[in-house]
Amino acid sequence: MSGELVLVCDDELQILRALRVVLKDAGFQVVTVAGAAEALNTASVHPPQAAIIDLVLPDGDGVTVCRRLREWSEMPILVLSAVGEEAEKIRALDAGADDYVTKPFSPGELVARLNAVLRRAQRGASDPVISVEGLEIDIASHEVRRDGTPVHLTKTEFELLRALAANRGRLMTHQSLLVDVWGPGYADDKQVLRAHMANLRRKIETSGQRYIRTDPGVGYRFDA
């Protein structure tokens, strides 16, 4: 990626300076702000292609900023925070964040995560066929092939793979997957999700090729 405008919101001046340097070196344009209100105002006047939002801000929190941005924008949002608790990650992701990066962070990993969510946004979630590293998912015909060989999935397994692949690069919480695939009545049934995820992985993955990454206690990511 290059040239995309990224909004960075953090109340630590040192972090803002570091992110400005890292992102500019990676080819991005950067605008920095230090508070929730300023972030929302700046995004509405000069809409960025992506945002990196700190969780704890002097006049609010990153979760609220995510939720407000999601009212009018589908821009990729990364939450950047020193708070690493699973509950906070889930709260941010359920509010619309695409990913969650914990401080202290690796500049290379941050840029890679940002590029991943930007690629997903540019491709869109409605690709008729998703092809990645030997795996081909035909959304319209409900067919899956690995290295050209058909893979027989149940309807539920296919819907789970579709949800993950359509959001590739994005960390999806257990609850969001359960609601998407099974419906609101299954929002807390993690055991059902784990069982189907194990079956899906057994069918599409090999010892040398993994497509789905687990974030323990939080959710899953199609990370091929």
trRosetta pair geometry for C-beta under 8 A, 3 or more apart (Angstrom, degrees):
i j d omega theta_ij theta_ji phi_ij phi_ji
1 4 5.6 -24 169 1 117 125
1 26 7.8 28 76 146 89 103
1 27 6.8 169 105 87 61 120
1 28 7.2 24 117 -78 107 91
1 114 7.6 -112 50 121 148 92
1 115 5.1 -166 4 -121 117 84
1 118 5.1 31 -88 99 153 152
1 119 7.5 -123 -57 -56 111 76
2 27 3.6 -60 -123 157 84 136
2 28 7.4 -129 -140 -69 39 47
3 27 6.5 -39 -28 158 51 93
3 28 7.3 -64 26 -123 6 38
3 29 6.5 19 -166 -17 41 100
4 28 5.6 -37 68 -128 76 88
4 29 6.9 -146 100 31 29 85
4 48 7.7 77 161 179 84 81
4 49 3.9 -88 -164 59 106 148
4 50 6.3 46 143 7 131 103
4 118 6.3 -128 -23 -134 174 143
5 28 7.4 130 -113 -178 17 87
5 29 4.5 -33 -101 80 65 113
5 30 7.7 172 -155 -78 57 20
5 31 6.7 17 -174 -3 101 105
5 46 7.2 -99 155 148 157 103
5 48 4.4 -127 112 -133 94 76
5 49 5.4 120 51 4 66 88
5 50 8.0 168 92 33 49 65
6 23 5.7 -113 57 -166 144 148
6 28 4.9 9 0 171 120 139
6 29 6.9 156 17 80 70 55
6 30 5.5 -22 66 -107 93 67
6 31 7.5 179 86 28 46 67
6 48 5.8 92 -125 -175 17 134
6 49 6.8 -51 -73 61 59 83
6 50 5.0 -19 -115 73 84 93
6 51 7.0 159 -166 -95 66 28
6 52 6.4 28 171 -5 112 100
6 114 7.1 -2 -113 -159 142 139
7 31 5.5 -24 -109 70 64 97
7 33 7.0 -6 -171 11 95 109
7 39 6.5 115 157 -150 127 84
7 42 6.2 149 -131 108 125 120
7 43 5.7 -38 -55 -82 171 90
7 48 4.1 -152 -22 -10 95 154
7 50 7.4 -162 28 99 72 45
7 51 4.3 -18 67 -113 102 85
7 52 7.2 -175 92 29 55 61
8 16 6.3 145 117 -130 122 73
8 19 5.0 160 -147 118 156 142
8 20 7.1 -138 42 -67 153 70
8 23 7.2 -157 -51 -7 134 155
8 30 6.0 1 -2 -163 119 102
8 31 7.2 171 24 83 75 44
8 32 4.8 -25 72 -107 102 75
8 33 7.4 161 86 27 52 63
8 51 7.6 175 -77 -160 32 58
8 52 4.8 -3 -114 62 73 106
9 32 7.6 159 -84 -160 35 56
9 33 5.0 -18 -107 73 80 92
9 34 7.2 169 -157 -98 66 9
9 35 7.3 -85 -162 59 106 13
9 36 7.3 84 175 -91 144 40
9 38 7.5 159 -124 85 107 93
9 39 4.0 -3 -91 -89 144 130
9 51 7.0 9 1 -175 106 104
9 52 7.1 -179 28 92 65 58
9 53 4.8 7 56 -122 114 67
9 54 5.9 -124 108 15 74 83
9 57 6.9 -17 150 -97 110 132
9 62 7.5 157 91 -106 119 91
9 65 6.8 -140 77 -165 162 169
10 15 4.6 -85 132 98 152 127
10 16 5.3 -168 66 -64 105 81
10 19 7.1 121 12 4 140 145
10 32 7.6 -47 36 -157 84 100
10 34 7.0 -39 86 -123 38 56
10 52 7.8 -21 -39 117 106 96
10 54 4.1 108 -110 -38 71 130
10 80 6.8 -41 -83 83 119 123
11 34 5.0 83 -112 -173 57 85
11 35 6.7 58 -87 -77 98 62
11 54 6.5 -119 5 70 75 156
11 56 7.6 -77 24 108 124 73
11 57 5.7 145 -35 -137 117 60
11 58 5.2 125 -112 -24 149 98
12 15 4.0 67 84 9 109 111
12 16 6.8 176 90 -13 57 83
12 54 7.6 139 11 -98 93 157
13 16 5.6 -54 -149 36 35 113
13 17 6.3 33 155 -19 67 105
13 34 7.8 -10 -77 -104 68 124
14 17 5.9 -54 -150 36 30 110
14 18 6.3 28 154 -18 64 108
15 18 5.7 -56 -146 39 31 110
15 19 6.1 27 158 -16 67 109
15 54 7.5 84 110 -79 154 128
15 80 7.8 161 179 127 134 136
15 103 7.7 -47 -111 -110 131 136
16 19 6.0 -58 -144 40 27 107
16 20 6.2 32 156 -24 63 107
16 32 4.6 97 -161 -166 112 143
16 34 7.1 -49 -62 -85 147 84
17 20 5.7 -54 -149 31 29 113
17 21 6.6 25 155 -15 63 106
18 21 6.0 -59 -154 37 31 108
18 22 6.2 26 154 -16 68 111
18 107 7.7 -121 163 -88 101 112
19 22 5.6 -55 -138 41 33 110
19 23 5.8 24 165 -13 69 112
19 30 7.2 166 126 -149 86 143
19 32 7.3 134 80 -99 113 117
19 52 6.7 -154 -161 87 145 150
19 110 7.9 -100 -121 143 90 155
20 23 6.4 -61 -140 42 21 103
20 24 6.1 18 162 -15 61 114
20 30 5.0 173 -129 108 69 153
20 32 5.9 -55 -71 -44 112 133
21 24 6.1 -61 -143 40 23 107
21 25 6.2 24 159 -19 62 110
22 25 6.0 -60 -151 36 25 111
22 26 6.5 16 152 -13 62 111
22 107 4.4 -138 -131 -146 133 116
22 110 6.9 39 139 78 146 130
22 111 6.7 -137 159 -57 103 109
23 26 5.6 -60 -149 41 34 109
23 28 4.3 -54 170 60 94 125
23 30 4.8 112 90 -74 131 126
23 111 7.2 174 -102 -99 58 94
23 114 7.8 -14 -115 67 100 175
24 27 7.7 101 -176 -33 31 9
24 28 6.4 -93 -84 66 34 69
24 29 7.7 45 -104 -112 76 27
24 30 5.8 -82 -57 1 87 123
26 111 4.7 -166 -102 -134 157 133
26 114 8.0 95 117 72 157 134
28 114 7.8 -38 -62 137 150 147
31 42 6.2 -170 129 175 134 136
31 46 6.9 93 -21 93 169 134
31 48 6.9 -142 36 -80 113 121
33 38 4.1 -171 -171 119 126 114
33 39 5.0 -179 81 -74 139 64
33 42 5.4 -157 -51 -3 142 149
34 38 6.5 33 48 51 58 149
34 57 7.9 147 153 -150 51 97
34 58 7.4 14 142 15 91 119
35 38 4.6 86 61 15 87 106
35 39 6.7 -145 96 -12 43 89
35 57 5.5 124 -141 175 51 117
35 58 5.6 -59 -108 53 101 96
35 59 4.7 39 -167 26 118 115
35 60 7.4 95 179 27 80 94
36 39 5.7 -56 -149 32 28 113
36 40 6.5 22 157 -14 64 106
36 57 4.7 137 -41 97 90 152
36 59 5.1 -135 34 86 100 88
36 60 3.3 -27 1 51 166 126
36 61 7.1 11 -78 24 137 17
36 62 7.7 -145 -98 -82 99 38
36 64 6.4 20 -152 85 142 113
36 65 5.1 -137 -139 -68 89 107
37 40 6.0 -57 -150 38 31 107
37 41 6.2 27 155 -16 66 110
37 59 5.6 -37 -6 106 103 145
37 60 7.2 128 -36 -3 71 129
38 41 5.7 -56 -143 40 31 110
38 42 6.0 30 159 -19 66 110
39 42 6.0 -57 -144 38 25 108
39 43 6.2 23 159 -18 62 110
39 51 7.4 89 -171 -156 113 131
39 53 6.6 78 -160 -114 159 103
39 57 7.9 -86 -5 -119 132 161
39 65 5.5 5 94 -140 140 134
40 43 5.9 -55 -144 37 28 110
40 44 6.4 24 159 -18 62 109
40 65 6.4 -139 -59 -133 93 83
40 68 5.6 -25 -111 117 125 142
40 69 7.2 -137 -111 -67 78 78
41 44 6.0 -61 -150 36 28 107
41 45 6.4 15 158 -10 65 111
42 45 6.1 -64 -145 42 29 103
42 46 6.2 -36 178 46 69 95
43 46 7.5 -81 -126 70 18 57
43 47 6.0 46 -179 -115 63 54
43 48 6.3 -66 -120 11 79 93
43 51 6.7 -13 -97 -82 127 135
43 69 6.2 -45 139 -112 164 104
43 73 7.2 -100 165 -8 121 160
43 75 7.9 -140 -154 32 119 154
44 47 7.2 16 -126 -72 17 79
44 72 7.9 49 -107 76 89 148
47 73 6.7 -180 -146 -107 116 135
47 75 7.2 -167 180 -54 95 138
48 51 5.8 120 72 -68 134 77
48 75 6.3 88 88 -155 76 156
49 75 6.3 170 172 -137 25 107
49 76 7.7 11 142 32 66 94
49 118 6.8 44 141 -125 112 109
49 121 7.8 153 177 98 85 150
50 75 5.7 -175 -100 173 35 100
50 76 4.4 -17 -121 69 99 96
50 77 7.2 -179 -166 -79 69 35
50 78 7.3 31 169 -2 110 96
50 114 6.2 117 135 -158 160 95
50 117 6.8 116 -126 96 127 114
50 118 5.8 -66 -56 -79 137 98
50 121 7.7 -169 -81 9 96 157
51 65 8.0 -136 143 142 146 118
51 69 6.7 -111 25 -125 157 167
51 75 6.0 77 -6 117 95 127
51 76 7.5 -180 30 95 62 54
51 77 5.0 -9 66 -115 98 77
51 78 7.3 -167 97 32 53 65
52 77 7.8 162 -87 -162 28 54
52 78 4.8 -14 -112 69 74 104
52 79 8.0 157 -161 -99 54 13
52 80 5.4 29 176 -16 97 124
52 110 7.8 38 -122 -172 143 114
52 114 7.3 -42 -69 -94 113 118
53 62 4.3 142 132 -141 108 105
53 65 5.2 -167 -153 91 149 139
53 66 6.5 -163 60 -59 155 83
53 77 6.2 -7 7 -168 117 102
53 78 7.3 160 23 84 67 50
53 79 5.6 -36 74 -110 87 61
53 80 6.8 161 76 22 31 80
53 97 7.7 -122 51 -104 115 111
54 57 5.9 127 84 -69 103 85
54 62 5.6 -151 99 -64 36 124
54 79 7.7 84 -145 -165 12 66
54 80 5.5 -47 -93 77 57 86
54 81 6.1 118 -162 -87 60 72
55 61 6.1 -2 170 -170 59 92
55 62 4.2 -83 -112 22 36 127
55 63 7.1 34 -146 -30 79 80
55 79 5.7 60 -71 180 86 111
55 80 7.4 -144 -19 81 79 38
55 81 3.4 20 0 -95 121 137
55 82 7.8 -132 42 34 117 57
55 83 5.3 -91 81 32 156 120
55 88 6.6 38 -155 175 152 124
55 92 6.6 -75 -108 -79 104 134
56 61 6.2 -24 -107 -122 41 85
56 62 7.3 -42 -23 -10 27 98
56 81 6.7 105 -2 -135 82 105
56 82 7.7 -44 19 40 122 95
56 83 6.9 112 -30 -22 110 122
57 60 5.2 -2 75 66 116 65
57 61 6.0 174 26 -103 89 28
57 62 6.5 124 -21 -52 109 67
57 65 7.4 71 -2 -31 151 130
60 64 5.0 -96 175 63 117 139
60 65 6.7 122 112 -46 128 89
61 64 5.3 99 62 7 72 99
61 65 7.4 -136 106 -2 41 90
62 65 5.3 -53 -148 38 41 115
62 66 6.2 47 152 -24 71 100
62 79 5.1 121 138 -134 143 102
62 81 6.8 -129 19 -65 150 119
62 92 6.4 6 106 -118 108 114
62 97 7.7 40 142 -75 109 131
63 66 5.6 -50 -151 32 32 114
63 67 6.4 30 152 -18 64 106
63 79 7.8 23 -72 -112 59 143
63 91 5.5 -32 -109 137 142 102
63 92 5.3 -112 -93 -97 85 64
63 95 4.7 143 -163 -14 79 166
63 97 7.9 -73 -111 -27 59 117
64 67 5.7 -55 -147 37 32 111
64 68 6.2 30 155 -17 66 107
64 95 7.8 -73 -65 -162 20 149
65 68 5.8 -57 -146 39 30 109
65 69 6.2 29 156 -18 65 108
66 69 5.9 -60 -148 38 27 108
66 70 6.2 26 156 -20 64 110
66 77 5.5 144 -121 135 92 159
66 79 6.8 -35 -61 -71 133 111
66 92 6.2 117 -7 -159 162 71
66 95 4.3 93 94 117 122 111
66 96 4.6 172 161 65 98 97
66 97 4.9 -56 -125 -54 147 81
67 70 5.8 -57 -149 35 28 113
67 71 7.3 45 149 -36 58 93
67 95 4.5 -72 -61 -166 88 103
67 96 6.1 148 -90 10 42 122
68 71 5.8 -38 -164 5 38 118
69 72 7.2 -91 -172 51 38 76
69 73 5.2 -52 174 53 80 114
69 75 6.8 -72 167 50 123 106
69 77 6.4 130 85 -76 148 139
69 96 6.9 -170 75 107 91 143
70 73 6.9 -87 -100 63 25 65
70 74 7.8 59 -132 -94 65 45
70 77 7.9 -78 -60 -4 91 146
70 95 7.1 -175 2 155 143 64
70 96 3.6 -118 -65 -114 143 166
74 121 6.9 156 128 -136 97 105
75 121 7.2 24 -144 -131 37 156
76 98 4.8 -44 -153 12 78 157
76 99 7.9 12 -178 9 102 99
76 114 7.4 133 114 -151 136 59
76 117 3.6 131 -151 137 141 117
76 118 5.7 -106 14 -70 151 54
76 120 7.2 110 -88 64 123 102
76 121 5.1 -111 -41 -39 103 135
77 96 6.4 50 40 121 141 87
77 97 4.8 -101 102 -124 106 60
77 98 5.5 134 54 5 59 89
77 99 8.0 180 97 33 51 64
77 117 8.0 -117 35 160 29 156
78 97 6.9 78 -132 -166 18 101
78 98 6.5 -51 -73 64 57 92
78 99 4.9 -19 -116 70 82 95
78 100 7.4 171 -165 -86 66 23
78 101 5.8 17 175 0 114 111
78 110 7.6 118 152 -156 161 81
78 113 6.2 100 -112 123 136 119
78 114 6.2 -69 -26 -88 146 78
78 117 6.8 -173 -59 14 94 154
79 92 4.4 -44 -15 -177 168 148
79 97 4.5 -26 -22 -132 109 153
79 99 7.3 -163 27 96 70 47
79 100 4.8 -13 65 -114 103 73
79 101 7.2 173 86 27 51 66
80 101 5.0 -15 -107 71 73 100
80 103 6.6 73 169 -49 84 95
80 105 6.8 -67 -144 -25 104 150
80 110 7.7 27 -103 -127 121 120
81 84 7.6 -178 103 -62 93 50
81 88 7.1 -111 103 140 155 134
81 92 7.8 -163 -2 -58 141 156
81 100 7.3 -34 29 -165 105 91
81 101 7.8 131 22 80 59 55
81 102 6.5 -38 76 -119 65 56
81 103 6.4 -111 126 3 20 99
82 102 7.1 81 -128 -168 24 74
82 103 4.3 -46 -81 62 69 116
83 88 4.7 -45 131 105 122 172
83 102 7.8 -120 75 -127 35 91
84 88 7.6 109 99 57 5 124
84 89 7.6 12 -168 -46 41 110
84 102 4.7 42 -97 -130 98 140
85 88 4.7 86 69 7 90 103
85 89 7.1 -157 97 -7 47 86
86 89 5.5 -56 -151 36 36 113
86 90 6.2 34 155 -18 70 106
86 217 4.2 -66 -118 130 149 125
86 218 5.5 -146 -147 -69 91 86
87 90 5.8 -55 -148 37 30 110
87 91 6.3 33 152 -23 64 106
88 91 5.5 -49 -144 34 34 114
88 92 6.4 31 157 -17 65 104
89 92 6.0 -60 -152 37 28 107
89 93 6.2 21 156 -14 66 111
89 100 4.8 169 -135 89 89 172
89 215 7.7 -134 151 144 152 136
89 218 5.1 -42 109 -116 133 133
90 93 5.8 -58 -142 41 30 108
90 94 5.9 25 161 -16 66 111
90 173 5.3 92 -134 -121 83 136
90 175 7.4 79 -163 14 114 120
90 218 5.9 -154 -68 -135 84 79
90 219 7.8 131 -104 -27 84 108
91 94 6.1 -59 -143 41 24 107
91 95 6.4 23 155 -20 60 110
92 95 5.7 -61 -151 35 30 111
92 97 4.4 0 152 12 91 144
92 100 5.6 114 83 -93 137 117
93 96 8.0 179 -178 38 28 13
93 97 5.3 -78 -93 66 42 94
93 100 6.4 -73 -57 -34 96 119
93 171 6.1 -86 -113 98 136 98
93 172 7.5 157 174 -134 131 25
93 173 5.0 143 103 -42 134 109
93 176 7.3 -106 136 -18 107 139
93 218 7.3 106 4 -177 153 108
93 219 7.1 -148 132 10 166 144
94 173 6.0 -25 -63 11 87 154
94 175 6.8 6 -96 73 120 129
94 176 6.7 -164 -104 -56 74 107
97 100 6.2 72 126 -67 141 82
98 117 4.5 99 125 -132 148 135
98 120 7.6 170 -159 67 136 140
98 169 7.6 6 168 117 115 89
98 170 4.7 -84 -163 -121 82 101
98 171 7.5 112 158 31 46 73
99 113 5.2 -163 125 -179 162 118
99 116 7.7 79 -51 79 151 116
99 117 5.9 -126 -8 -56 119 132
99 169 7.8 -63 -60 150 125 74
99 170 6.5 -125 -58 -133 82 55
99 171 5.5 104 -115 8 65 106
100 171 6.6 -72 16 53 90 148
101 105 5.1 38 160 -111 113 139
101 109 7.3 154 -134 117 119 105
101 110 5.7 72 -155 -106 165 84
101 113 6.0 175 -70 55 120 166
102 105 6.7 154 82 -78 41 89
105 109 6.4 -128 -180 72 89 111
105 110 5.2 73 144 -58 132 114
106 109 4.0 74 72 9 107 108
106 110 6.6 -175 85 -13 55 82
107 110 5.7 -56 -147 35 31 113
107 111 6.4 27 158 -15 66 106
108 111 6.0 -57 -150 37 30 107
108 112 6.3 29 153 -19 65 109
109 112 5.5 -56 -147 38 33 113
109 113 6.2 34 155 -21 68 104
110 113 5.8 -54 -148 35 29 110
110 114 6.4 28 153 -18 63 107
111 114 5.6 -54 -147 37 32 113
111 115 6.3 33 154 -19 66 105
112 115 5.8 -53 -146 37 30 110
112 116 6.4 35 153 -25 63 105
113 116 5.6 -53 -150 31 31 115
113 117 6.7 21 158 -11 65 103
114 117 6.3 -59 -150 38 30 101
114 118 6.3 28 154 -17 65 111
115 118 5.6 -60 -146 40 31 112
115 119 6.3 36 156 -24 67 103
116 119 5.9 -52 -150 31 29 111
116 120 6.6 29 152 -17 62 105
116 168 8.0 -111 -179 132 97 75
116 169 3.6 -177 160 -147 99 119
117 120 5.5 -49 -149 35 37 115
117 121 6.4 39 152 -21 66 104
117 169 5.4 -174 -77 133 47 121
117 170 6.3 84 -111 -80 91 82
118 121 5.6 -53 -147 36 33 112
118 122 6.3 30 156 -17 66 107
119 122 5.9 -59 -147 38 30 108
119 123 6.3 24 158 -14 66 108
119 169 6.4 141 65 -48 101 163
120 123 6.1 -59 -145 39 28 105
120 125 7.6 29 175 -72 90 78
120 167 6.8 40 -164 -165 140 39
120 168 5.7 -172 -101 74 110 68
120 169 4.4 -144 -41 49 126 128
120 170 6.1 -165 128 -31 176 100
121 124 7.5 27 178 -72 31 45
123 127 6.0 -21 163 -52 104 124
124 127 6.5 140 83 -44 85 76
125 166 4.2 61 -161 175 91 99
125 167 6.5 9 -114 -70 118 60
126 139 7.9 -140 -166 81 48 170
126 166 7.6 44 -66 -143 33 113
127 130 5.2 106 90 -74 129 76
127 139 7.1 134 94 -8 61 133
127 166 7.6 -172 33 -117 89 74
128 138 7.3 0 151 -154 74 65
128 139 5.7 -131 -158 45 39 106
128 140 5.4 -2 -159 -22 95 113
129 136 6.4 -7 -177 -170 105 92
129 137 6.9 160 -159 81 54 51
129 138 5.1 -16 -108 -106 89 64
129 139 6.9 -141 -79 7 36 81
129 140 7.9 -50 -60 14 74 96
130 136 7.4 160 84 -155 51 43
130 137 4.4 -6 58 57 99 105
130 139 7.0 73 -8 -40 96 100
130 165 4.8 133 108 157 163 126
130 166 7.2 -121 -60 -76 149 54
130 168 7.5 153 -164 -23 136 136
131 135 7.2 170 -149 89 47 51
131 136 4.8 -4 -105 -107 85 79
131 137 7.6 -165 -71 24 43 65
132 135 5.7 -15 68 60 71 94
132 165 7.6 -171 18 -143 130 105
132 168 7.2 157 -40 -135 164 164
132 211 7.5 114 98 -131 117 109
132 224 4.6 117 136 102 126 131
133 209 6.7 176 142 -152 118 116
133 211 7.4 -178 71 -96 123 92
133 224 4.8 -138 26 179 131 120
134 146 5.9 40 141 -164 95 67
134 147 4.8 -8 -164 -65 109 73
134 209 6.6 -45 54 -148 137 160
135 144 7.2 -15 -169 -169 88 95
135 145 7.5 161 -154 86 43 51
135 146 5.4 -13 -102 -105 70 77
135 204 6.2 47 -119 -171 130 112
135 211 6.1 12 -7 -89 161 145
135 224 6.9 -127 33 -88 127 174
136 144 7.0 159 85 -156 58 47
136 145 4.5 -3 56 57 107 95
136 146 7.7 -167 21 -75 72 32
137 143 8.0 168 -155 90 39 49
137 144 5.4 -5 -107 -108 67 84
137 161 6.3 -160 -117 135 137 116
137 162 6.8 172 170 -94 136 66
137 165 5.3 87 35 100 162 173
138 141 4.5 -5 123 47 126 99
138 142 7.1 -46 91 19 85 13
138 143 4.4 9 48 57 121 88
138 144 7.3 -149 22 -71 75 39
138 145 7.9 44 -13 0 103 96
139 142 7.6 13 -175 -72 26 47
139 162 6.2 102 -118 -130 89 114
139 166 7.8 73 -96 -76 132 110
142 155 7.8 -17 -163 -119 140 68
142 158 5.5 40 -160 175 92 159
143 150 6.8 -62 -166 -131 100 97
144 150 7.2 98 80 -160 56 58
144 151 4.4 -52 103 61 105 106
144 153 5.7 47 21 -6 137 123
144 158 6.8 -155 -28 -115 121 92
144 161 6.8 14 -91 108 144 162
144 204 7.0 -62 159 -98 139 113
145 148 5.8 -6 167 -142 125 13
145 149 6.1 149 -159 67 81 29
145 150 5.5 -46 -99 -92 80 41
145 151 6.4 170 -107 1 22 86
146 149 5.8 -31 67 61 70 87
146 151 5.3 61 -6 -47 103 123
146 204 6.1 171 -70 -146 134 66
151 203 5.5 116 -174 157 114 104
151 204 5.9 58 -169 -91 165 75
152 203 7.5 -113 66 -153 55 134
153 157 3.9 -134 -171 95 102 118
153 158 4.5 134 104 -59 129 81
153 161 6.7 -64 -141 3 168 138
153 200 7.0 36 -131 -118 117 80
153 203 6.3 146 -88 114 83 160
153 204 8.0 6 -75 -52 119 106
154 157 4.6 94 50 7 78 104
154 158 7.0 -144 89 -6 39 85
154 199 7.8 8 15 127 117 141
155 158 5.9 -57 -150 36 29 110
155 159 6.4 26 154 -17 65 107
156 159 5.8 -55 -146 37 32 109
156 160 6.3 34 154 -20 65 106
156 181 6.5 82 -157 171 76 116
156 182 7.7 29 -137 -80 111 84
156 196 5.7 -88 130 -134 117 141
157 160 5.7 -55 -149 36 31 113
157 161 6.4 29 154 -15 65 106
157 196 6.1 -157 -88 -172 70 97
157 199 6.1 -95 -96 105 125 110
157 200 4.8 171 -151 -88 98 93
157 203 7.1 43 176 35 149 148
158 161 5.7 -56 -148 40 32 109
158 162 6.1 36 152 -23 67 106
159 162 5.5 -48 -143 35 32 116
159 163 6.4 35 156 -21 63 103
159 180 7.8 -178 158 128 101 87
159 181 4.8 135 120 -133 113 91
160 163 5.9 -52 -150 33 29 110
160 164 6.6 22 154 -12 62 108
160 177 6.8 47 -137 -173 83 111
160 181 5.2 21 -79 -105 70 154
160 193 8.0 152 -124 -143 129 74
160 196 5.8 162 -42 133 161 123
160 197 6.9 -140 169 -85 147 66
160 200 5.8 -112 91 -66 130 156
161 164 5.8 -60 -148 41 32 108
161 165 5.8 22 160 -14 70 114
161 200 6.0 -176 -61 -157 98 131
161 204 7.1 120 -111 -36 135 158
162 165 6.0 -60 -136 43 25 104
162 166 5.8 24 165 -20 64 112
163 166 6.2 -55 -140 36 22 109
163 167 6.6 -7 163 9 58 113
163 172 7.1 132 142 -164 103 173
163 177 6.0 135 117 -130 146 77
163 180 4.8 114 -123 122 141 142
163 181 5.9 -94 -17 -60 148 98
164 167 6.4 -82 -154 54 25 91
164 168 7.1 62 146 -80 64 66
164 172 6.6 -128 -107 22 68 142
164 177 7.5 18 -66 -113 85 118
164 212 6.3 -15 178 -108 157 107
164 220 6.3 -43 -113 113 122 115
164 221 7.6 138 -156 -172 98 19
164 222 4.0 126 153 -47 94 113
165 168 5.4 1 -158 -54 42 106
165 222 5.1 177 -87 -146 45 171
167 170 4.3 -74 165 52 96 123
167 172 5.7 87 97 -60 148 121
167 222 6.8 123 79 25 66 113
168 221 8.0 89 -151 176 46 72
168 222 4.2 -72 -110 93 77 114
168 223 7.5 172 -163 -75 80 26
168 224 7.1 -50 -150 42 127 83
169 221 7.2 -5 -172 -173 9 107
169 222 7.3 -35 -14 79 40 78
169 223 7.1 105 -94 -111 40 57
170 221 6.7 -162 91 -130 30 91
171 215 5.7 18 -145 -7 122 149
171 218 6.7 0 169 128 123 125
171 219 5.7 119 171 75 81 116
171 220 7.6 170 -151 89 61 21
171 221 4.7 -43 -96 -74 60 112
172 176 5.1 -121 -171 82 88 123
172 177 5.3 97 133 -55 121 97
172 219 5.0 -142 96 160 48 139
172 220 5.9 -21 61 65 91 69
172 221 6.8 150 12 -88 74 54
173 176 4.6 94 55 6 84 101
173 177 7.1 -154 90 -2 45 86
173 218 6.1 -82 -117 172 74 67
173 219 4.1 -124 -119 -59 25 136
174 177 6.1 -67 -156 40 28 107
174 178 6.1 25 154 -19 67 112
174 190 5.2 -7 -173 -108 146 97
174 193 5.8 159 -153 70 90 168
174 218 7.4 -177 -17 148 88 25
174 219 5.2 -145 -36 -96 55 77
174 220 8.0 86 -81 -6 59 86
175 178 5.7 -57 -144 38 31 111
175 179 6.2 26 161 -15 67 108
175 187 5.2 26 -148 -171 89 85
175 188 7.3 1 -104 -80 93 49
176 179 6.0 -55 -145 39 28 107
176 180 6.1 30 156 -21 63 112
176 219 7.2 9 40 -120 103 148
177 180 5.7 -57 -142 38 29 112
177 181 5.9 3 169 1 67 114
177 193 6.1 95 100 -133 121 129
177 219 6.7 150 -11 -149 120 107
177 220 6.8 34 -53 37 154 109
178 181 6.6 -68 -136 48 21 93
178 182 5.3 -36 -171 38 64 115
178 186 4.8 -138 178 115 104 93
178 187 5.4 140 101 -124 125 30
178 188 7.5 -174 109 -12 167 16
178 189 6.1 150 -143 53 137 80
178 190 7.5 -80 -62 -83 137 48
178 192 7.3 95 -122 77 105 113
178 193 5.6 -76 -77 -65 94 123
179 182 7.3 -60 -97 60 13 73
179 183 6.6 -10 -152 174 48 12
179 184 5.6 29 -130 -87 94 52
179 186 7.4 -176 -79 71 41 80
179 187 5.3 24 -68 -99 93 87
182 185 7.3 -104 134 68 97 78
182 186 3.6 -25 112 46 134 151
182 189 7.2 -66 92 57 163 126
182 192 6.8 53 -72 119 161 143
183 186 5.9 85 64 15 67 99
184 187 5.6 -7 -162 -42 50 112
186 189 4.5 -61 -164 27 79 125
186 192 6.2 -65 -163 60 123 152
189 192 4.3 22 136 14 114 118
189 193 6.8 137 105 -16 72 88
190 193 5.3 -56 -152 39 43 115
190 194 6.1 44 153 -22 74 103
191 194 5.8 -51 -145 35 31 110
191 195 6.4 33 156 -21 63 106
192 195 6.0 -57 -150 34 28 110
192 196 6.5 17 158 -8 64 109
193 196 6.2 -64 -148 43 28 102
193 197 5.9 29 156 -22 66 112
194 197 5.6 -56 -142 37 28 113
194 198 6.4 32 158 -23 64 104
195 198 6.0 -54 -153 31 28 111
195 199 6.8 24 151 -13 62 106
196 199 5.6 -54 -150 38 37 112
196 200 6.1 39 152 -22 68 106
197 200 5.6 -53 -145 37 32 113
197 201 6.3 31 157 -18 65 106
197 212 7.2 -151 -164 133 101 158
197 220 6.7 -163 -130 -69 139 155
198 201 6.0 -55 -147 37 28 109
198 202 6.4 32 154 -23 62 107
199 202 5.7 -55 -150 32 30 114
199 203 6.6 22 156 -15 64 109
200 203 6.0 -66 -154 37 30 106
200 204 6.3 -10 166 9 69 113
200 212 7.5 58 108 -13 114 156
201 204 6.6 -74 -133 50 27 86
201 205 4.8 -18 -171 18 71 127
201 211 8.0 -165 -121 50 74 91
201 212 6.0 -104 -93 46 101 127
202 205 7.3 -37 -82 48 11 88
204 211 6.1 -42 123 22 119 139
205 209 6.1 -156 -151 97 65 73
205 210 5.4 31 -145 -114 128 51
205 211 5.9 -139 -85 13 98 89
205 212 7.2 -96 -57 23 134 91
206 209 4.8 45 46 37 92 91
210 213 7.2 84 139 -73 120 70
210 223 7.9 1 119 71 94 100
210 224 7.8 -165 105 -88 51 79
211 222 6.1 -13 157 -149 89 77
211 223 7.2 150 173 52 39 59
211 224 4.5 -20 -132 -55 74 114
212 220 5.6 -5 -175 -175 106 117
212 221 7.1 151 -158 76 58 42
212 222 5.9 -36 -100 -101 70 56
212 223 7.0 106 -137 18 21 86
213 220 6.9 151 78 -160 47 64
213 221 4.8 -19 61 62 98 95
213 222 8.0 165 17 -100 78 8
213 223 4.2 10 -4 9 120 142
214 220 5.8 -32 -104 -105 55 77
215 218 4.2 -37 109 60 111 116
215 219 5.7 11 53 57 106 58
215 220 7.0 -164 17 -83 79 25
215 221 6.6 62 -23 -13 107 106
